[in-house]
Amino acid sequence: MSSPYRILIVEDEPSLRLVFRTALQSDEYLLTTAADGETALSFLEQDPADLVLLDLRMPGMDGLEVLRRLREAGNEVPVVILTAHDSVPNVVQAMRLGAIDFVSKP
């Protein structure tokens, strides 16, 4: 049996963290959640993930800054940016920083 796919969900709104966690719940995934960018970076330093679902707009450190810090540290984990505020400049900036996709939240 192979190891579960490790997904870190970074979302500041508790109800949306729960929605994503519930939608992805499976024996094939090991899910971890973080409510902010600092916590996400700490988790990733201690335990690498196979995928990060990263909210764009969060209090304190936003998703683009988290992504920037990951890449500056040499962490190439695939990142999907999640946002309710999609705009062309944000899409372009996220992709330039190495996001693999950009998804609008419900």
N, C-alpha and C positions, 0 to 999 in steps of 0.2 A: 504494500500500500504506500503511495507517495504522500509526501507531506502536504498539508493543506496550504492553499494559496493565501498569503498574508496580505490583508488589505487594511490600510489605515484610513479612517474616515475623519476628516477635519472639518468640523461644522460648529459654529458658535450657537446656533439655535437648537436647544434640546429636542424639540419636537421633530426637527428635520434629521438630527442624528438618529433618532429612533426610527424614523421612516426608512432611512438608508440601511440601518442595521437590520431591520425586519425584512426588507426586500432582498437583502443579500444573505440572510441566514441560511447556511448550508454546511454539511459536513466537509465540503470541499474548500471552504473558506475559514480562515482564522481572522476574525474581525476585531479591530481595536479602534477606539474612538478618542478624539481629542477635541476640546472645546476652543482651543486657540492655537496660534502659530508657535508660540514658545513651547507649549506642551508637545506639539507635534514634532518639533525639532529634537526635543529631548528623547521622545520615544524612538525616533529614527536613529539617534546616536547609539542607543542601547540595543535595539532589536530591529534589524532591517525589515522593510516591507517589500512585497512584490508589486504593489500598486498603491498609490495615494490618491484618494478622492479629496480634493482641496477646495474649500470655499474661497471665493475671491475676496469678498468683503467681510472682514471680521474686525472687532475692536482691537486696538493695539496693532500687532503685526498683521498686515493683510496677506492674502494668498500669494500675490506676486512677490512680496518680500520673502515669504517662506520658500518659494520656488527658487528665487535668486540665491538665497543662502545655501539651499541644498546643492545647487549646481556649483557654487563657489567652493563648497567643501568636497567636490568631486563625487557627490551622490547622484547617480544617474537613474534612480528609481523612476519608473513611468508615473506621470502625474496627469490626472484629469481635473481640470478646473471646473468647479461648480459655481454657478451664479444666477441670481435673479435679475442681474443688471448687465446683461450682455450688450456689448457695443463693439464696433469694429476695432477701435484702439486697444481695448482690453484683450480682444482675441489676438491681435497682432503681437502685443507685448507678451502675452502668455506663451504663444508659439515660439517667439524669439528666445524666450527663456528655457524652452525645451518641453513645454507641456505637449502631451500627445493628443489631447482633445479638449474641447470646451463645451460644456453641456449646460443648458438653461434649466434651472430648478423649477419645479411646479409652483 
